[in-house]
Amino acid sequence: MAPGHAQKTSNSVDPKKLLVDMFDTAVAAALPARIVPPHLPKPPKGRTIVIGAGKASAAMAKAVEDHWQGPIEGLVVTRYGHAVPCAKIEIVEASHPVPDAAGEQAARRILEKVQGLTADDLVIALISGGGSALMALPADGLTLADKQAINKALLASGASIDEMNCVRKHLSAIKGGRLAAAAYPARVVSLLISDVPGDDPSVIASGPTVPDRTTFDDALAIVRKYRIAEPQAAIAHLEKAVGESVKPDDARLQNNTLELIATPQLSLEAAAAVARAAGIQPVILGDAIEGESREVARVMAGIARQVRKYGQPVQAPCVLLSGGETTVTVRGKGRGGRCAEFLLALAIALDGLPGVHALAADTDGIDGSEDNAGAVALDDILARAATLGVNPKLFLADNDGYSFFQKLGSLVVTGPTLTNVNDFRAILIV
């Protein structure tokens, strides 16, 4: 899957193969066909409506269909290229990370499908990462163009996923628990695949079926923090503070339940098992690591150097595993997502340190908006770049990690994986 020069370590482990095997296993641990069926509720007396949004929602819908006993209907929206054919549940594709008209129309239809239900009816909500942009229904007085503009500004600002989704909730007619409230008095069972640091259900896809503790004041503080002043209609909506999101004590949500059926931690643990089987000691540094990609890379490089020089906090051979969602404050004009930026900065910081190899990739198969999941960097990556006349620092300055690794033949390309448990990073030290 991941190109690059094969290289054997002293203990006969192929670093590239092991890194890719760990990533593949982390993804497999979160595949809907495996994780959805054990969490399905019992059929209700009345109707069963399936709704959902996210990069994994279509695959989740297929898993529901394949294992459901009785009548079922519904609609889910997923990213372009992530659809899975279903017989009874309609699948709609829309744009991510910036919403489009298809996502707006899908959100409106999903909201309509849960209205007029009874206490005998059941709504199964299939929620995964990406759902916030895919199910974009502007609040009254706002337009899709307003939502698109604020999304673009947030994506380029360096804001965390928690911050972005707080703002999105307060510009939405469907997020922040509003979708579940619209389904009342039907019971809503939410099955969630977490792609957010900390696995807060209210942050995943901006929590359309989960109560929200954040406020308009919180959202306004975030846009001011990142000096976002446009579009004016969105800022004015936050300042007006009318139509707060659904709070935890709202009676319309009291009979609803939610289950986290896949998380970054579970995928890291699956990858750790692969390392142990290969005789490599895994160290999980965290499943919720945030911060600027290049700054996190410098810290990770420092830990790798400590291992190589002092055998601390663990002796080599080992692998440092981590998850979470770093951010990139875009200053250049290059092509590159969080993972490519992290890995390029890591390679520069390591400066060819022998025996240190790394992979960084997004478990959804798409690093940002490019066609790669991420990249792999063996310890000879900078030497090979020099041979080709490729200057890594120039590419990093232009936020162009994608092009750097493309020139080196080191991109990891999987296509859409149909799941999403955030970024996966592995630093192998042998």
C-alpha positions as CSV (number, residue, x, y, z in Angstrom):
1,M,0.0,0.0,0.0
2,A,2.7,2.5,1.0
3,P,5.6,2.9,-1.4
4,G,9.1,3.6,-0.3
5,H,12.3,1.6,-0.2
6,A,12.1,-1.7,1.7
7,Q,14.6,-1.9,4.5
8,K,15.4,-4.6,7.0
9,T,16.3,-3.8,10.6
10,S,18.7,-5.8,12.7
11,N,15.9,-7.9,14.1
12,S,14.6,-8.7,10.6
13,V,11.5,-6.4,10.9
14,D,10.7,-4.6,7.7
15,P,9.9,-1.1,9.0
16,K,7.6,0.0,6.1
17,K,5.6,-3.2,6.3
18,L,5.2,-3.1,10.0
19,L,4.1,0.6,9.9
20,V,1.5,-0.1,7.2
21,D,0.3,-3.3,8.9
22,M,-0.3,-1.3,12.1
23,F,-2.2,1.4,10.2
24,D,-4.3,-1.2,8.4
25,T,-5.2,-2.9,11.6
26,A,-6.1,0.3,13.3
27,V,-8.6,1.0,10.4
28,A,-9.9,-2.5,10.4
29,A,-10.8,-2.2,14.1
30,A,-13.2,0.6,13.3
31,L,-14.9,-0.8,10.2
32,P,-18.7,-0.6,10.4
33,A,-19.4,-4.1,9.2
34,R,-17.6,-5.3,12.3
35,I,-18.6,-2.9,15.0
36,V,-22.3,-1.9,14.2
37,P,-24.2,-5.2,14.5
38,P,-23.4,-5.9,18.2
39,H,-24.8,-2.5,19.2
40,L,-28.2,-2.6,17.3
41,P,-31.2,-2.1,19.6
42,K,-34.3,-4.3,19.6
43,P,-37.0,-3.5,16.9
44,P,-39.7,-1.2,18.2
45,K,-43.5,-1.6,18.1
46,G,-43.7,1.1,15.5
47,R,-41.5,2.3,12.7
48,T,-37.7,2.2,12.5
49,I,-36.1,5.3,10.8
50,V,-32.4,5.3,10.1
51,I,-30.7,8.6,9.7
52,G,-27.1,9.6,9.8
53,A,-24.2,11.7,8.6
54,G,-20.5,11.2,8.3
55,K,-17.7,9.6,6.3
56,A,-18.7,6.2,7.7
57,S,-22.5,6.6,7.7
58,A,-23.2,4.8,4.4
59,A,-21.1,1.7,5.5
60,M,-22.9,1.9,8.9
61,A,-26.3,2.0,7.2
62,K,-25.3,-1.1,5.1
63,A,-24.3,-2.9,8.3
64,V,-27.7,-2.0,9.9
65,E,-29.6,-3.2,6.8
66,D,-27.7,-6.5,6.7
67,H,-28.6,-7.4,10.3
68,W,-32.0,-5.8,11.0
69,Q,-35.0,-7.9,11.6
70,G,-38.2,-6.2,10.3
71,P,-39.1,-3.1,8.2
72,I,-36.6,-0.3,8.0
73,E,-36.3,3.0,6.1
74,G,-34.2,6.1,6.2
75,L,-31.7,8.5,4.8
76,V,-28.0,9.1,5.5
77,V,-25.5,11.5,4.0
78,T,-21.8,10.8,3.4
79,R,-18.9,12.3,1.6
80,Y,-18.6,12.1,-2.2
81,G,-16.9,8.8,-3.0
82,H,-17.9,7.2,0.3
83,A,-21.3,5.8,-0.7
84,V,-22.2,2.1,-0.2
85,P,-25.3,0.7,-2.0
86,C,-28.3,0.0,0.3
87,A,-31.7,-1.4,-0.6
88,K,-33.9,0.3,2.0
89,I,-31.9,3.2,3.3
90,E,-31.3,6.1,0.9
91,I,-27.6,7.2,0.6
92,V,-26.9,10.8,-0.4
93,E,-23.4,12.2,-1.1
94,A,-22.3,15.7,-0.3
95,S,-19.2,17.8,0.1
96,H,-16.6,17.8,2.9
97,P,-14.9,19.7,4.5
98,V,-16.8,22.7,3.1
99,P,-20.6,22.1,2.9
100,D,-22.5,22.3,-0.4
101,A,-26.1,22.4,-1.6
102,A,-26.4,18.6,-1.6
103,G,-25.5,18.5,2.1
104,E,-28.0,21.3,2.9
105,Q,-30.8,19.5,1.1
106,A,-29.9,16.1,2.7
107,A,-30.0,17.8,6.2
108,R,-33.4,19.3,5.5
109,R,-34.8,15.9,4.4
110,I,-33.3,14.1,7.4
111,L,-34.9,16.6,9.7
112,E,-38.3,16.1,7.9
113,K,-38.0,12.3,8.3
114,V,-37.9,12.4,12.1
115,Q,-40.9,14.7,12.5
116,G,-44.4,13.4,13.3
117,L,-43.1,10.2,15.0
118,T,-44.7,8.6,18.0
119,A,-43.4,7.1,21.2
120,D,-43.6,3.6,19.6
121,D,-41.1,4.6,16.9
122,L,-37.4,4.2,16.9
123,V,-34.8,6.4,15.3
124,I,-31.3,4.9,14.8
125,A,-28.8,7.8,14.3
126,L,-25.5,6.8,12.6
127,I,-23.0,9.5,13.4
128,S,-19.3,9.7,12.4
129,G,-16.6,12.2,11.7
130,G,-17.3,14.6,8.8
131,G,-21.0,14.7,9.6
132,S,-20.9,18.4,10.7
133,A,-20.0,19.6,7.2
134,L,-22.0,17.0,5.4
135,M,-25.3,17.8,7.2
136,A,-25.3,21.5,7.0
137,L,-28.6,23.2,7.6
138,P,-28.2,26.9,8.3
139,A,-30.1,28.5,11.1
140,D,-32.9,30.9,10.3
141,G,-31.5,34.0,8.6
142,L,-28.3,32.4,7.4
143,T,-27.5,31.0,4.0
144,L,-25.4,28.1,2.8
145,A,-22.8,30.7,1.5
146,D,-22.5,32.0,5.1
147,K,-21.9,28.5,6.4
148,Q,-19.3,27.8,3.6
149,A,-17.5,31.0,4.4
150,I,-17.3,30.4,8.1
151,N,-16.1,26.8,7.5
152,K,-13.3,27.9,5.3
153,A,-12.2,30.5,7.8
154,L,-12.2,28.0,10.6
155,L,-10.4,25.4,8.6
156,A,-7.6,27.9,7.8
157,S,-7.4,29.4,11.3
158,G,-5.8,26.6,13.3
159,A,-8.9,26.2,15.4
160,S,-9.4,22.8,17.1
161,I,-12.2,20.5,16.1
162,D,-13.9,21.2,19.4
163,E,-13.8,24.9,18.7
164,M,-14.9,24.5,15.1
165,N,-17.9,22.4,16.0
166,C,-18.9,24.8,18.8
167,V,-19.3,27.5,16.2
168,R,-21.0,25.2,13.7
169,K,-23.6,24.2,16.3
170,H,-24.6,27.8,16.9
171,L,-25.1,28.5,13.3
172,S,-27.2,25.4,12.6
173,A,-30.8,24.4,12.6
174,I,-30.0,20.7,13.1
175,K,-26.8,20.3,15.2
176,G,-26.3,20.7,18.9
177,G,-29.1,18.2,19.8
178,R,-31.7,19.8,17.6
179,L,-32.2,16.7,15.4
180,A,-33.0,14.5,18.4
181,A,-35.3,17.1,19.8
182,A,-37.2,17.1,16.5
183,A,-37.7,13.4,16.7
184,Y,-39.5,13.5,20.1
185,P,-41.4,11.6,21.4
186,A,-39.7,8.8,19.4
187,R,-36.7,7.1,21.0
188,V,-33.4,7.9,19.5
189,V,-30.5,5.5,19.6
190,S,-27.2,7.1,18.5
191,L,-24.3,4.9,17.4
192,L,-21.2,7.0,17.1
193,I,-17.7,6.5,15.7
194,S,-15.5,9.0,17.3
195,D,-13.0,11.0,15.4
196,V,-12.5,13.7,18.1
197,P,-9.9,14.1,20.9
198,G,-11.5,13.0,24.1
199,D,-14.4,11.2,22.4
200,D,-17.0,13.8,23.5
201,P,-20.2,12.7,21.8
202,S,-21.4,16.3,21.6
203,V,-18.4,17.2,19.5
204,I,-18.7,14.3,17.0
205,A,-20.3,15.7,13.9
206,S,-21.3,18.7,16.1
207,G,-23.7,16.4,18.1
208,P,-27.0,16.5,16.1
209,T,-28.6,14.0,18.5
210,V,-26.6,14.9,21.7
211,P,-27.3,17.7,24.2
212,D,-24.9,20.6,24.1
213,R,-23.3,22.4,27.0
214,T,-21.7,25.2,24.9
215,T,-23.3,28.6,24.4
216,F,-23.5,31.4,21.9
217,D,-21.0,33.3,24.1
218,D,-18.6,30.4,23.7
219,A,-19.0,30.4,19.9
220,L,-18.5,34.1,19.7
221,A,-15.4,34.0,21.8
222,I,-13.9,31.4,19.4
223,V,-14.5,33.5,16.3
224,R,-13.0,36.5,18.1
225,K,-10.0,34.5,19.2
226,Y,-9.1,33.6,15.6
227,R,-10.1,37.1,14.4
228,I,-12.8,35.8,12.1
229,A,-15.0,38.8,11.1
230,E,-16.7,37.4,8.0
231,P,-19.3,36.7,7.0
232,Q,-21.1,39.4,8.9
233,A,-24.4,37.6,8.9
234,A,-22.9,34.6,10.8
235,I,-21.2,36.9,13.3
236,A,-24.4,38.9,13.8
237,H,-26.3,35.6,14.4
238,L,-23.8,34.7,17.2
239,E,-24.1,38.1,18.7
240,K,-27.9,38.0,18.6
241,A,-27.8,34.7,20.5
242,V,-31.4,33.6,19.7
243,G,-32.3,29.9,19.5
244,E,-29.8,28.2,21.9
245,S,-28.7,24.6,21.3
246,V,-30.5,21.8,23.2
247,K,-29.2,21.4,26.7
248,P,-28.7,18.3,28.9
249,D,-31.8,18.8,31.0
250,D,-34.1,19.1,28.0
251,A,-37.0,16.6,28.5
252,R,-37.2,15.8,24.8
253,L,-33.8,13.9,25.0
254,Q,-34.3,12.1,28.3
255,N,-35.3,8.7,26.8
256,N,-32.5,8.7,24.2
257,T,-29.3,6.6,24.4
258,L,-25.9,6.7,22.7
259,E,-23.1,4.3,22.3
260,L,-19.5,4.9,21.2
261,I,-18.9,1.9,19.0
262,A,-15.4,2.8,17.8
263,T,-12.8,5.2,19.2
264,P,-9.2,6.2,18.5
265,Q,-8.0,4.4,21.6
266,L,-9.5,1.0,20.5
267,S,-7.7,1.4,17.2
268,L,-4.4,2.3,18.8
269,E,-4.7,-0.8,21.0
270,A,-5.3,-3.0,17.9
271,A,-2.1,-1.5,16.3
272,A,-0.2,-2.1,19.5
273,A,-1.1,-5.8,19.4
274,V,0.5,-6.0,15.9
275,A,3.7,-4.4,17.2
276,R,3.9,-6.9,20.1
277,A,3.4,-9.8,17.7
278,A,6.5,-8.5,15.7
279,G,8.6,-8.3,18.9
280,I,8.3,-4.5,19.1
281,Q,7.3,-2.8,22.4
282,P,4.4,-0.4,21.8
283,V,4.0,2.8,23.7
284,I,0.7,4.6,23.4
285,L,1.4,8.3,24.0
286,G,-2.2,9.4,23.8
287,D,-5.4,9.1,21.8
288,A,-6.3,12.8,21.9
289,I,-3.1,14.7,21.0
290,E,-3.8,18.2,19.6
291,G,-1.8,21.2,18.6
292,E,-0.1,22.5,15.5
293,S,1.1,19.6,13.4
294,R,4.7,20.8,13.2
295,E,4.9,21.6,16.9
296,V,3.6,18.2,17.8
297,A,6.2,16.7,15.4
298,R,9.0,18.5,17.2
299,V,7.9,17.0,20.5
300,M,7.6,13.5,19.1
301,A,11.0,13.9,17.5
302,G,12.4,14.8,21.0
303,I,10.9,11.7,22.5
304,A,12.4,9.5,19.7
305,R,15.8,11.0,20.3
306,Q,15.5,10.3,24.0
307,V,14.7,6.6,23.2
308,R,17.7,6.3,20.9
309,K,20.2,8.0,23.2
310,Y,19.1,7.0,26.6
311,G,16.6,4.1,26.3
312,Q,13.9,6.3,27.9
313,P,11.0,6.1,28.4
314,V,11.4,2.7,26.8
315,Q,14.2,0.7,25.2
316,A,14.3,0.2,21.4
317,P,13.0,-1.6,19.5
318,C,9.7,0.2,20.2
319,V,7.0,2.1,18.5
320,L,5.4,5.3,19.7
321,L,1.7,5.3,18.8
322,S,-0.6,8.3,19.0
323,G,-4.0,9.5,17.8
324,G,-5.9,12.7,17.9
325,E,-6.3,15.6,15.6
326,T,-3.6,18.2,15.1
327,T,-4.2,21.4,13.2
328,V,-2.4,23.4,10.5
329,T,-2.5,27.2,10.4
330,V,-2.3,27.6,6.6
331,R,0.2,30.3,5.5
332,G,1.5,28.8,2.3
333,K,-0.2,27.7,-0.9
334,G,0.8,24.1,-1.1
335,R,-1.1,20.8,-1.0
336,G,-1.1,19.0,2.3
337,G,-3.2,17.8,5.2
338,R,-2.4,17.5,8.9
339,C,-0.7,14.1,8.6
340,A,1.6,15.1,5.7
341,E,2.5,18.3,7.6
342,F,3.3,16.4,10.8
343,L,5.4,13.8,9.1
344,L,7.4,16.3,7.1
345,A,8.1,18.4,10.2
346,L,9.0,15.2,12.0
347,A,11.5,14.1,9.3
348,I,13.1,17.6,9.4
349,A,13.4,17.5,13.2
350,L,14.9,14.0,13.2
351,D,17.4,15.0,10.5
352,G,18.0,11.5,9.3
353,L,18.4,9.9,12.8
354,P,19.2,6.3,12.0
355,G,16.7,3.6,12.8
356,V,13.7,5.9,13.3
357,H,10.9,5.4,10.8
358,A,7.4,6.9,10.9
359,L,3.9,6.8,9.4
360,A,1.1,9.4,9.8
361,A,-2.2,8.9,8.1
362,D,-5.9,9.7,8.6
363,T,-8.0,6.6,9.2
364,D,-10.7,7.9,6.9
365,G,-8.3,7.5,4.0
366,I,-8.2,11.2,3.2
367,D,-5.6,13.6,4.6
368,G,-7.3,16.9,4.4
369,S,-8.7,17.3,0.9
370,E,-6.1,15.3,-1.1
371,D,-6.3,11.7,-2.4
372,N,-3.9,10.2,0.1
373,A,-4.4,9.0,3.7
374,G,-1.0,10.2,4.7
375,A,2.6,9.2,4.1
376,V,5.4,7.1,5.4
377,A,9.0,8.3,6.1
378,L,11.8,5.8,6.6
379,D,15.1,7.1,8.1
380,D,16.6,7.7,4.6
381,I,13.8,10.1,3.5
382,L,15.9,13.3,3.7
383,A,18.9,11.6,2.0
384,R,16.7,10.6,-0.9
385,A,15.2,14.0,-1.0
386,A,18.7,15.6,-1.3
387,T,19.6,13.2,-4.1
388,L,16.5,14.4,-6.0
389,G,17.2,18.1,-5.2
390,V,14.1,18.4,-3.1
391,N,14.3,20.8,-0.2
392,P,12.0,19.7,2.7
393,K,12.1,23.0,4.5
394,L,10.8,24.9,1.5
395,F,7.9,22.4,1.2
396,L,7.0,22.7,4.9
397,A,7.1,26.5,4.7
398,D,4.5,26.3,1.9
399,N,2.3,23.8,3.8
400,D,3.1,21.4,0.9
401,G,3.7,18.0,2.6
402,Y,1.7,16.2,0.0
403,S,3.9,17.3,-2.9
404,F,7.1,16.5,-0.9
405,F,6.0,12.9,-0.2
406,Q,4.6,12.5,-3.7
407,K,8.0,13.4,-5.2
408,L,9.6,10.9,-2.9
409,G,7.1,8.2,-3.8
410,S,6.1,7.9,-0.1
411,L,2.4,8.7,0.0
412,V,0.0,6.2,1.6
413,V,-3.0,5.9,-0.7
414,T,-5.9,3.7,0.5
415,G,-9.0,5.4,-1.0
416,P,-12.0,6.0,1.3
417,T,-11.8,3.5,4.2
418,L,-15.5,4.1,5.1
419,T,-14.7,4.7,8.7
420,N,-13.0,7.5,10.7
421,V,-11.3,7.4,14.1
422,N,-9.0,10.3,13.5
423,D,-5.4,10.5,12.7
424,F,-3.0,7.6,13.3
425,R,0.7,8.2,14.0
426,A,3.4,5.6,14.5
427,I,7.1,6.3,15.1
428,L,9.1,3.0,14.9
429,I,12.5,3.1,16.7
430,V,14.8,0.1,16.0
